[in-house]
Amino acid sequence: MSPGFISARQLLLVVASDWTSNGAYLGRYERPGAAAPWVPAGSPLAVSLGRGGLAWGRAFLIPGISPGPIKREGDGCSPAGAFPITALFGVSAPAAGAKLPWLQATPDLKCVDDPDSWHYNRIVDRNSVDRIDWQSCEDMLRTDGRYEVGAVVGCNDDPVEPGAGSCLFLHVWEAHGAPTAGCTALARDDMIALSGWLDGARSPWLVQLPHAAYVDLREPWRLPEILA
């Protein structure tokens, strides 16, 4: 478990039925301090997961202790583990009261998913880089509404390992029950509300686990009970 999670005071908890689940519910929790118990902060929200289910982020692999698939580029899996929420992004001006860094989507804003690029798993303005060295990337300005508003999940970012997963977000889903390419997606209104609730001063984190791993890790990680 990352030391950063110990100081978290906002938690998004997603517990899927198993490794292959394409959907689950997201519970919101908060606490006044690191030693305090988590308390619910609203009703659970339905989410879509990757078409491949879940797979461990590399930081959570412990030989002999972490059974389950390993996250890799293009596998269609949402990351399992605990990850900071580092920024918000969207096509309009920041939502009123947004309390995380805001990335304004433009035609030049890209998230690089090419493992051979120096900018792999980074959101960059292509006008601000010395050289475009990638063959593929995610357009952060989309016309389908998926990235109308979203949040950046800090997976595979410290350090970045080529091929271990990139461009992982919370964002607006295509439709209820429609799996993603590896992100975690919500209904539009839920994502807008969530973007207003997330507060960088309270160190928000996302924890995503299949149920079996949640049972094993709940006490060591001091996780709350699942919201009904």
N, C-alpha and C positions, 0 to 999 in steps of 0.2 A: 504494500500500500504506500502511495506517495505521501511524503510528509505534508504536502499541501492540503491533502484531504482532511487532515486532523483539524485544521483551522477553518474548514468550510462551515458556513452558517446557512447556506441554502443548498438543498439537495433535490435533484431529479432522480427518481428511482424507477427503473424499468426492470421488471422481472417477467421473463418469458417462460412459457411452459417447458420448453426444451431448446436444444441447440438449433433445431430446424424451424422454429416458429417464425412466421412472417408478421406477426402482430402481437401486441401486448397492451398493457396500460401503464401510463406514467403517473407516478405519485409525486406530489410536491410537498416538501417538508422544510422546516426552518427551525433554528434554535438560537437562543440569545448569546451563547458562548460555546467554546469547544468542549467543555465538560458537561454541558446540559444535554438532556435527551432531545431527540427530534420530535417535533409535533407537526401534524398535518397542516397544510396551507392550501386548502381547496380540495375539490373533488378530483378523483383520478380522471385522466384524459386518455382516450384511445390513441394509439400510435401504430404506424406501420414500420416494420423493420425490413432489412435487406431480403432480397429474393433467396439468398443463401442462408438466411437465419443469422446466427451470431457466431463470432470467432474471437478468440482471445487477442487483445492487443499485446505486442511483444513484451511490454513491461511487466506483464502478469504471468509470464511463463516460469514455472518452477519445476524442474525435472522431477517426475514421479508424483507431483502434487497437483498439477494443472491439467487434468484430462480435458480434451475438447480440441476442436480445430483451431488453427492459428491464422490470424488475419493476414491477408496478402492482397496486393493490388489486383483488382478485377475479379475478386471472388464473389462479389455480390453480398458479402456479409457485413452486418453492422458490428462495431467493435464491442467486445465484452471486457469489462474492467471498470475502472474509475477514472474520469477525465474532467479537467477543468473546462468551464465554458469561458472562452477568452474574449469574444467579441460578438456584436450583432451586425447584420448587414441587411440591405434592402434596396428597393428601387425608388423609394420616396425619401423625404427627409426623415431623420430619426423620429420614432414614435415619441409622443409627449411623455416626458419623464424617463426616457431611456437612460439606464445607469451603467452601461458598458460601452467600451469603444465602439464607434459606428463606422462601418465600411460602406461607403456609398457606391452602389452598383452603377457602372458605366460600361460602354462598349469595350473599354480597354482594361477593365478589371478582370483578371483571370485567376483561377486556382489551378496550379500545375500538377498534373497527374502522370507525367512522364518520369519514371524512375531514373532515367539517365540524365535528367536535367539537374543543374545546380540549384534550381528553384523548386525542386520536388516538394510537394505538400506545403507550398507557400501560396498565399494570395498576393498577387503583385499587379501593379499597373504596368502594362507592357511598355509604356512610354518612359518609365523610370528605371528600367533595367539596361545595363550596358549592352547585353546581347540576348536575343531570344534564342535560347538553346533547347527548347522543348518541341516535341512533335505532336503533343496532345495536351489539352487543358480543358477546364470547365469554364464556360462563360458565366460570369456572375450576374450579368444582365440578361435575363431570359424573358421570353414572351409567353410562356405557358403558365405563369403564376407560381411555379414551384419555389422560386426564390424571391417572391414578393417581400417576405421578411424571413429572417432565419438567424441562427446562432452558430458560431464556430465551436466545434468540439476539439479540444486539445489532445488529439490522439496522434501518436508517432511524431511528436514535435520537439522532444528534448532528450536525446538528439533525434534528428530525422534519420530513419533507416530506409534506404532505397527499397521499394517493393513491399513495404510493410503496411501500406494503406495510406490513402490521401483524400483530401477534400471531403471530410466527414462533418456533416452538419445536422442540426435540427432545422427542418424547413416545412413548408406547406405540402401536404400530400396530394397526390393525383386524384385519389378517391378513397373512401373508406375501404380497407381491405386490400388495396393495391400495394404490393411490395415495392421497395425502393432498390436502388443500385448499391446500397450500403449505408445510407443515412438513416436517421430516425425522423419520421414525418408525422405531422399532426394536421387536424382541420385548420383552415385559415384563421378562423376567429380564435381558436385555442392558441395558435402560434403567435398571433398579435398580442393576446393577453399575456402570454408567457414572456414575450420580449419586454413588456412593461414591468413585469415582476422581477426579472433577473437583475441583480444588483452586484456590480463588481466589488463594492466595498464589503460585501458579505461572502465573497469567494464562492460563487455557485459551482457545483460539480454535478456531473451526470454519472450515475452508476447504472450499468446495464449488465444483467446476468441471467443465465437460465436458472430455473428454480433450484436445481440440485446444487449449483455453485452458491446461490444465495443462502441456502440452508447451511452450507459449510462455512461461509464467510460472514454471516450476519453478526455473530458475536465478536470475532476478531476485528471486524471493521466497524463495529458498533452501529450497525444499520438498524433502522426502525422496522417494526412489523409492516407487512404489506397493507396498503389501504384497501378496504373491501370495496 
